[in-house]
Amino acid sequence: MEEIVYQSNFELESSYWWFTARAAIIGTMIETYCTDLNPGDTVVDVGCGTGGFLSTLADKYTAVGLDISETAISFCRKRGLNQLYLTTLEDFAPANMTVKAVAMLDVIEHIDDDSSVVQQAYRLLAPGGYMIASVPAYNWLWSNHDEIHMHKRRYTRSQFGKLLGNAGFSIVKSTYFNTLLFPAAVLKRVTEKNKQYTSSADVVDRVPPEMNKLLHRIFSMEASLLPHMSLPFGLSILVIAQKPKR
């Protein structure tokens, strides 16, 4: 990602509606579907960025962060996180570490060889370990937002499920999400398709506090829906997959 994105993320991850609601949704999905993951188990957050979700993981698990950006790692340290590695997943060689889950949240779309990085995650995991991954949906939504975030592609749910399945994972849960706000978000994305970003303040749309609360409330409602159903469309895709136990 560009440097302005790291600064923006660090400032907003603990308060901005998109980050807080996404964390609530993914946390609920981990609790619901990662039934063999126990408190204290090691979870590796690949592409941990400025550490917002890594901090959430650290409340319950042994949370390890990987990123290739020194800027991202420095922001993680500001959050008090210390199990951090400036490295790629391919070069990560943990000693005496049994990895029970790998999180790759809005990361795989940045990788040139997405199949290779999914295979690397598979090899890192202990038998029965979980892959928790999210990616942006639909190439037809491509815009300058993707350019500044240095995306390589967007996916459909079937494409992303096939990617993980080809690496050897069994799909536990696959769904679109960020669905309730989808119509408004698509309209905005299309009308601002070629918007240029010149500062960190431009990367996300700052909203008044009451609007921030409302958007969080609407988006986070999906946390109560997804344990019972898979949503048929959305701005993003979330998959929880498991490595065979034997």
Secondary structure, 3 states (H helix, E strand, C coil): CCHHHHHHHHHHCCCCHHHHHHHHHHHHHHHHHCCCCCCCCEEEEECCCCCHHHHHHHCCCEEEEEECCHHHHHHHHHCCCCCEEECCCCCCCCCCCCEEEEEEECCHHHCCCHHHHHHHHHHHEEEEEEEEEEEEECHHHCCHHHHHCCCCCCECHHHHHHHHHHCCCEEEEEEEECCCCHHHHHHHHHHCCCCCCCCHHHHCCCCCHHHHHHHHHHHHCHHHHCCCCCECCCCEEEEEEECCCC
